């Protein structure tokens, strides 16, 4: 154990904050979809994986990174819309367990398809941004960029939800999905737009992750459990709660990994999650019924 209140501990805390930006962005899309449509996309992390592969091959094919990132975001937004039309819409009136199982089936399908199409080898986009040093601390530019873009994406979503007609309709259906069709709101259109936005947020996360992580078919297994843990801890459908929960979990991972080992950081985060859910099963920031 090496956990002292020194410059290295401060570095771990700050890196935890940077990691939290990415985790909050990942949780944001899933919380948006659940809050509006009331269906949990078990395969959400696999949509991120699809976006990472799309960006990788677009960039390797000659597209500048920013163009490749935009294409990746559009690809996953389209995938989110198709997921809703082909998979979610037919089971909207089914039991929640059926909805979980069908999206779980999409998860395994995407993993298997990616393994057959791209193999099991690790790939990377080949861009190295370096790092910045400050007071004996080192921070990767890719993490700083990810944090800034993630916050910008969350702000853009907030502006969309609060300043546009479609955003207002999305928030209204999230509050009362039974009465809104009686008010003239096209529920099917709102669901489709929400799914596309949720996919677009997954694509944005993919564009940021390719700068930091290798791409392989099972990368969803690395981030999928974290995303769901954050969403449940913050209260499913609660976007602000998910944002706060991401910062809590990221600190356990970063500081625990600094004091003990990386694996222990994740173990401590999951232990905290289990204790918190035993105490408050609806999530720490869920509205009281």
Buried (B, 14 or more C-beta within 10 A) or exposed (E): EEEEEEEBBBBBBBBBBBBBBBBBBBBBBBBBBBBBBBBBBBBBBBBBBBBBBBBBBBBEEEBEBEEBBBBBBBBBBBBBBBBBBEBBBEBBEEEEEEBBEBBBEBBEEBBEEBEEEBEEEEBBBEEEEEBEEEEEBEBBEBBBBBBEBBBEBBEEBBEBBEEEEBBBBBEBBBEEBEEBEEEEBEBEEBBBBBBBBBBBBBBBBBBBBBBBBEBBBBBBBEBBBBBBBBBBBBBBBBBEBBBBBBBBBBBBBBBBBBBBEEEBBBBBBBEBBEEBBEEEEBBBBBEEE
